[in-house]
Amino acid sequence: MTAVEVTVAALIAGAAMAALTEFGYRRGVIKANLLLIDGDFALKTAGIRAGKSLVYVVGVVVHLFTSAAFGVAYYVLSRLLKFDPENSAALAAYVFVLWLSMLFLALPIAGQGLLGRRAAPSAWYEQLALHAVFGAVLWLGLALY
């Protein structure tokens, strides 16, 4: 398996995660919209005030970029630690670490508080479900290569 294959699978998984985030947000099931959080944080960091449309566009770009970066990181880890990227236990552990990183690093840095509580009290389990989707789609993408 190549780095490009893992990266493409991670991009597809990130797109699935983004689509589910948006679908759930519009249905009122998901309160902490990842795309809005990512876009808002990136634009505020750049000192840009923007409307919701630009926040969404930037959020999608940031989300897909980080998904690809996490795919590259997973590929590098699999090579360094000498395991098959399709190994479901290794992939589950990796996605679990990504979820914890989201709750304890990314969301607080983005101004959403520990566990994303400022975005929504339900953010921690919304993110768990979304990361499970990311992991499942990434695993499926890797299995199809």
FIKEDO-643513 format. One record per residue: residue number from 0; residue in one letter; x, y, z of N, C-alpha, C in turn. Coordinates in pm, 1 decimal. Each point is the difference from the previous one (the first is absolute). Example, Ala and Ser with C-alpha at 12.3 -4.5 7.8 and 13.67 -1.06 7.14 Angstrom:
PT  pos  code       nc1       nc2       nc3      cac1      cac2      cac3       cc1       cc2       cc3
PT    0     A    1319.0    -569.0     780.0     -89.0     119.0       0.0      90.0     120.0       0.0
PT    1     S     -35.0     105.0     -72.0      82.0     119.0       6.0     -77.0     109.0      73.0
# end
This chain:
PT  pos  code       nc1       nc2       nc3      cac1      cac2      cac3       cc1       cc2       cc3
PT    0     M      84.3    -117.1       0.0     -84.3     117.1       0.0      89.4     124.1       0.0
PT    1     T     -36.7      97.4     -82.5      81.6     120.3     -13.7     -54.6     115.1      85.2
PT    2     A      83.6     101.4      16.6     -41.8     119.3      73.6    -116.3      68.9     -71.0
PT    3     V       1.0       0.3    -131.5    -108.2      63.1     -76.2    -131.3     -73.4      24.4
PT    4     E       3.2    -132.0       1.4    -122.3     -76.9      24.2     -58.2      28.8     139.0
PT    5     V      85.5       4.1     100.0     -46.4      27.7     136.0     -52.8     142.8       8.8
PT    6     T      67.2      93.7     -64.9     -43.0     139.7       2.3    -134.8      16.7     -70.2
PT    7     V     -17.5     -63.7    -114.1    -128.1       8.0     -71.8    -111.5     -62.6      84.4
PT    8     A      27.3    -113.0      62.0    -100.4     -63.3      86.6     -35.8      92.5     116.7
PT    9     A      98.0      69.1      55.4     -25.8      93.8     109.9     -79.9     120.8     -48.5
PT   10     L      26.3      46.6    -120.6     -78.6     110.2     -57.0    -146.1     -41.4     -18.1
PT   11     I     -21.7    -119.8     -49.2    -136.0     -50.7     -16.8     -67.6     -13.7     136.2
PT   12     A      73.3     -50.6      98.0     -54.5     -13.0     135.5     -32.2     137.2      58.6
PT   13     G      86.1      97.8     -24.8     -25.0     135.9      46.5    -121.8      60.7     -67.5
PT   14     A     -17.9     -28.5    -128.4    -117.9      49.5     -71.4    -127.3     -63.5      56.0
PT   15     A       5.8    -128.8      32.4    -116.2     -67.2      60.1     -31.6      60.4     136.5
PT   16     M     103.1      26.3      76.8     -17.0      60.7     132.0     -61.3     139.9     -13.6
PT   17     A      48.5      77.2     -95.8     -52.5     135.3     -22.3    -145.7      -4.5     -45.0
PT   18     A     -31.2     -92.4     -90.3    -138.2     -12.0     -48.2     -93.8     -39.2     114.0
PT   19     L      43.0     -93.8      83.7     -82.5     -41.5     112.6     -14.5     113.1     101.8
PT   20     T     105.8      74.7      21.6      -6.6     115.8      89.6    -105.8      97.7     -48.6
PT   21     E       6.4      33.6    -125.7     -93.4      97.2     -55.5    -142.6     -54.2      -0.1
PT   22     F     -17.4    -124.4     -39.2    -133.2     -61.0      -1.0     -58.3      -0.3     141.9
PT   23     G      78.5     -44.2      95.3     -46.0      -3.8     139.2     -28.3     138.2      55.9
PT   24     Y      81.0      97.2     -37.7     -18.8     137.4      46.7    -131.3      56.7     -54.9
PT   25     R     -24.2     -22.4    -127.0    -123.3      51.3     -61.8    -124.6     -70.1      53.4
PT   26     R      14.7    -123.2      44.9    -112.3     -74.8      58.1     -16.7      27.5     149.9
PT   27     G      96.6      71.3      59.2      -7.5      32.0     141.5      52.7    -108.3      91.6
PT   28     V      61.2    -102.9     -57.8      55.3    -110.7      78.5     139.7      34.2      49.9
PT   29     I      76.1      70.5     -82.3     135.6      41.7      35.6      -2.7     149.6      29.4
PT   30     K      49.9      35.6     115.8      -0.6     140.4      42.8     133.6      68.3     -25.8
PT   31     A     109.6     -76.4       3.3     134.7      54.8     -18.0      46.0     -28.8    -142.7
PT   32     N     -29.9      91.3     -91.8      33.7     -18.3    -140.6     149.9      21.9     -20.8
PT   33     L      67.8    -108.8     -32.1     145.5       3.2     -21.1      42.5      99.3    -107.0
PT   34     L     -76.1       6.5    -106.8      37.3      87.5    -111.0      -5.9     146.6      42.0
PT   35     L    -102.5      36.2      75.1      -9.9     138.1      48.8     108.9      30.2     102.5
PT   36     I      29.0     -95.8      87.0     105.1      19.3     100.6     135.5      18.4     -68.0
PT   37     D      31.9     -87.9     -96.3     127.8       8.1     -71.6      12.1     131.2     -76.9
PT   38     G    -103.9      34.9     -74.8       4.0     121.2     -80.6       7.0     125.4      84.3
PT   39     D     -80.0       4.5     104.9      -0.8     116.0      88.3     136.1      19.6      66.0
PT   40     F      58.3    -109.8      48.6     131.1       9.4      64.6     107.5      47.3     -97.9
PT   41     A       1.7     -57.5    -119.1     101.3      37.0     -98.9     -12.8     146.9     -39.6
PT   42     L    -121.2      44.8     -22.0     -19.7     139.0     -41.0      31.0      97.3     113.2
PT   43     K     -40.7     -33.5     120.9      31.6      87.2     114.0     150.7       7.2      22.1
PT   44     T      67.2    -112.5     -16.0     145.8      -3.0      15.7      67.1      90.5    -103.4
PT   45     A     -58.2       3.0    -120.2      53.9      85.2    -106.2     -47.4     144.2      12.0
PT   46     G     -85.7      26.8      99.1     -49.8     135.7      18.9    -106.3      41.0    -100.7
PT   47     I     -70.6     -97.6     -53.2    -100.9      27.3    -102.7    -139.5     -22.2      57.6
PT   48     R     -84.3     100.5     -16.8    -141.1     -12.7      36.9     -74.3     -41.3    -126.0
PT   49     A     -81.7    -102.8       9.6     -64.6     -51.3    -120.4    -141.5     -46.7      29.3
PT   50     G     -76.7      -8.5    -106.2    -134.2     -54.6       8.3       3.1    -151.5       5.0
PT   51     K    -116.3     -57.4      21.0     -10.9    -144.4      17.6      48.0     -78.5    -122.4
PT   52     S     -24.1      52.6    -119.8      41.5     -72.0    -121.8     150.7     -18.1      -5.0
PT   53     L      73.8     107.6      25.7     146.3     -10.3      -1.6      49.9     -87.4     114.4
PT   54     V     -65.4       8.3     115.0      37.7     -85.8     113.0     -13.6    -146.8     -40.1
PT   55     Y    -109.1     -34.1     -68.3     -18.9    -138.2     -46.7     109.2     -41.1     -99.0
PT   56     V      27.1      84.8     -98.1     100.6     -33.6    -101.3     135.9     -23.2      65.6
PT   57     V      40.0      90.6      85.5     128.7     -14.0      69.1      -2.6    -122.4      90.9
PT   58     G    -112.1     -23.6      66.2     -13.0    -116.7      86.8      16.8    -130.7     -75.1
PT   59     V     -58.6      -9.0    -118.3      14.2    -121.5     -81.4     145.6     -18.4     -40.6
PT   60     V      65.0     107.5     -43.3     141.3      -8.2     -41.1      86.9     -44.4     118.0
PT   61     V     -19.1      63.0     114.7      78.7     -35.4     118.9     -25.9    -145.1      38.5
PT   62     H    -126.4     -39.4      -0.8     -35.0    -136.9      39.3      62.6    -103.4     -94.4
PT   63     L      -8.5      23.3    -129.2      57.9     -95.5     -95.1     152.4      -0.5       7.3
PT   64     F      59.2     115.5      21.8     145.4       5.9      16.0      43.5     -80.8     122.2
PT   65     T     -68.9      18.6     112.6      38.7     -75.0     120.2     -27.1    -148.8     -17.5
PT   66     S    -106.5     -35.6     -71.1     -26.4    -142.3     -26.5     114.2     -61.5     -79.4
PT   67     A      45.3      71.1    -103.0     113.2     -49.6     -79.7     125.9      -9.9      85.7
PT   68     A      23.9     101.6      83.3     117.6      -1.7      87.8      -5.9    -118.3      96.7
PT   69     F    -119.6     -29.6      52.1     -12.9    -115.6      89.3      20.9    -130.4     -75.4
PT   70     G     -35.3      -3.3    -127.3      28.7    -117.4     -82.4     149.5     -19.4     -19.1
PT   71     V      70.3     109.3     -29.2     145.9      -5.7     -15.3      63.9     -44.6     131.2
PT   72     A     -45.5      56.7     110.7      55.5     -36.4     131.4     -22.4    -148.2      28.9
PT   73     Y    -118.2     -50.2     -34.1     -29.5    -141.7      22.4      91.2     -87.9     -85.9
PT   74     Y      20.3      40.0    -124.2      89.7     -75.4     -87.7     141.5      -3.3      58.3
PT   75     V      50.1     116.9      42.5     135.0       8.3      56.1      11.3     -86.6     125.1
PT   76     L    -100.5       7.6      88.6       0.3     -84.8     120.0       2.0    -147.7     -35.0
PT   77     S     -78.3     -38.0     -99.8      -4.5    -141.9     -38.7     135.5     -47.3     -51.5
PT   78     R      72.1      87.6     -67.2     133.6     -36.5     -49.6     101.0      -3.5     115.0
PT   79     L      -5.3     101.0      87.2      94.8       4.4     111.7     -20.1    -115.7      97.5
PT   80     L    -125.7     -30.4      28.3     -30.8    -106.5      96.8     -20.1    -136.1     -66.1
PT   81     K      14.5      -2.5    -131.9      -4.2    -123.4     -79.3    -129.0     -80.7      20.9
PT   82     F    -114.0      66.8     -23.0    -127.4     -72.6       0.4     -74.1      31.4    -129.3
PT   83     D     -90.1     -88.2     -35.1     -80.9      15.9    -119.8    -102.6     109.9      23.5
PT   84     P      -7.6     100.1     -86.8     -97.6     107.3      19.2    -144.6     -49.6       5.6
PT   85     E     -27.5    -114.9     -57.1    -135.2     -56.5       2.8     -32.5     -68.4     131.9
PT   86     N      95.5     -11.5      88.0     -22.1     -64.7     129.3    -108.1      76.9      76.1
PT   87     S    -114.0     -64.6      21.3    -114.1      70.1      59.1      26.0      44.9     144.0
PT   88     A      75.5     -76.6      76.1      30.1      38.7     138.1      90.1     124.3       2.1
PT   89     A     100.4       1.9     -86.6      89.2     116.2      -6.8     -76.4     123.1     -47.2
PT   90     L     -84.6     -17.7     -98.5     -79.2     111.8     -51.1     -96.1      52.0     106.0
PT   91     A     -64.4     -90.5      72.9     -91.7      41.2     107.4      74.7      77.0     108.3
PT   92     A     118.0     -47.0      36.1      80.0      70.4     101.3      39.2     139.4     -50.0
PT   93     Y      39.4       8.7    -125.5      38.4     128.9     -57.9    -117.7      97.8       1.0
PT   94     V    -116.7     -45.9     -43.0    -117.7      87.3      -4.5     -43.2      38.8     141.8
PT   95     F      16.9     -90.1      94.8     -30.7      31.7     139.8      90.4     113.2      49.3
PT   96     V     126.6      -4.8     -34.9      93.8     106.9      37.2     -38.8     131.2     -70.3
PT   97     L     -43.7      -9.2    -124.9     -46.3     120.7     -69.9    -120.3      60.9      72.4
PT   98     W     -92.0     -84.7      44.7    -118.2      47.3      71.8      40.5      69.9     130.3
PT   99     L      88.6     -63.7      76.1      46.4      62.4     124.1      71.0     132.4     -27.4
PT  100     S      79.0       3.2    -106.0      69.5     123.2     -37.6     -99.5     110.0     -35.3
PT  101     M    -107.6     -37.2     -65.5    -103.8      97.3     -33.6     -59.9      59.1     127.4
PT  102     L     -31.8     -86.5      95.6     -66.8      44.3     122.8      89.6      81.4      92.5
PT  103     F     126.6     -40.6      10.2      88.9      60.8      98.3      98.7     101.6     -56.9
PT  104     L      12.5       6.1    -133.6      91.5      96.1     -61.9     -70.2      90.3    -100.9
PT  105     A     -53.5     -59.9    -105.5     -52.4      79.7    -111.7    -118.9      86.9      40.0
PT  106     L     -99.2     -58.0      64.1    -117.1      79.9      38.2      35.1     108.9     101.1
PT  107     P      78.9     -29.7     103.1      38.9     109.9      89.7      80.7     109.8     -70.2
PT  108     I      91.8     -37.2     -87.4      79.6      99.8     -72.6     -90.2      85.1     -89.2
PT  109     A    -103.9     -62.2     -55.7     -93.9      72.2     -86.8     -99.8      84.3      79.4
PT  110     G      16.0       1.4     132.4     -86.5      83.2      82.6    -130.5     -65.3      41.4
PT  111     Q      -8.8    -131.4     -16.0    -124.1     -70.9      31.7       2.2     -66.6     137.5
PT  112     G     107.7      19.1      73.8       9.7     -55.5     134.4      35.7    -147.2       0.7
PT  113     L      31.7     -47.0     118.5      34.4    -140.6      18.0    -119.3     -86.6     -39.6
PT  114     L      25.5    -101.6     -78.8    -101.8     -91.2     -53.1     -97.5      70.3     -94.9
PT  115     G      29.6     123.6     -37.6     -87.8      73.7     -89.7    -128.1      48.2      64.5
PT  116     R       1.5      11.7     132.6    -122.6      36.1      73.9     -60.0     133.6     -41.4
PT  117     R      84.0      93.6     -41.8     -53.9     128.8     -42.9     -80.5     -14.3    -128.8
PT  118     A      41.2     -91.1     -85.5     -73.5     -23.9    -124.4    -131.3     -71.9      30.3
PT  119     A       7.8    -101.4      86.5    -119.3     -76.0      38.8      39.0     -98.6     109.2
PT  120     P     -86.3     -19.1      99.1      29.3    -100.9     103.3      14.3    -140.4     -59.3
PT  121     S     -62.4     -21.3    -114.9       3.2    -131.5     -65.7     119.8     -17.2     -93.5
PT  122     A      87.7      99.3      -7.6     109.9      -3.0     -97.5      87.6    -124.0      14.4
PT  123     W      25.2     -44.2     122.7      91.1    -113.4      17.8     -53.9    -126.4     -65.7
PT  124     Y    -130.0     -26.7      11.7     -50.1    -123.0     -62.1     -37.6      20.7    -146.5
PT  125     E     -29.4     123.3     -39.2     -15.6      27.3    -142.7     132.6     -28.0     -71.1
PT  126     Q     108.5      48.1      60.9     132.2     -21.8     -57.6      39.4    -147.7       1.0
PT  127     L     -42.5     -72.5     101.8      26.8    -143.3       3.2     -66.4     -68.2    -119.4
PT  128     A    -127.1      30.5     -24.0     -72.3     -59.4    -113.4      64.8      40.7    -132.5
PT  129     L      35.7     127.5     -13.2      60.9      47.2    -124.1     137.1     -62.9     -23.0
PT  130     H      77.3     -15.6     105.7     130.1     -64.9     -14.1     -15.2    -149.0     -30.3
PT  131     A    -103.8     -62.2      52.6     -26.4    -140.9     -34.0     -30.6     -11.7    -149.1
PT  132     V     -74.5      94.9     -53.3     -27.8       0.6    -144.2     129.7      20.7     -77.7
PT  133     F      82.1      94.8      44.5     129.1      22.8     -65.0      80.6    -130.5      -2.2
PT  134     G       9.6     -66.4     114.2      77.0    -124.8       7.9     -57.1    -109.4     -87.9
PT  135     A    -131.1     -15.3      -0.3     -63.5    -105.1     -80.5      19.8      25.3    -149.2
PT  136     V     -18.4     124.6     -42.6      18.0      31.6    -142.4     146.9     -10.5     -38.5
PT  137     L      89.9      41.5      87.4     142.9     -14.9     -28.8      36.4    -147.8     -11.9
PT  138     W     -48.7     -81.6      92.6      28.4    -143.8      -6.6     -55.0     -60.3    -128.4
PT  139     L    -122.4      37.4     -35.9     -61.1     -51.3    -123.7      81.4      44.4    -121.7
PT  140     G      40.3     126.1      -0.3      81.2      49.8    -110.8     132.5     -74.7     -12.3
PT  141     L      61.9     -27.9     113.1     126.5     -75.3      -2.4     -22.8    -143.9     -46.0
PT  142     A    -109.9     -58.5      43.9     -30.1    -139.4     -36.9     -28.0     -11.7    -149.9
PT  143     L     -57.0     104.6     -59.0     -32.4      -4.2    -143.7     122.1      17.1     -88.5
PT  144     Y     108.7      57.3      55.4     122.5      13.2     -79.4      61.7    -131.8      -8.5
# end
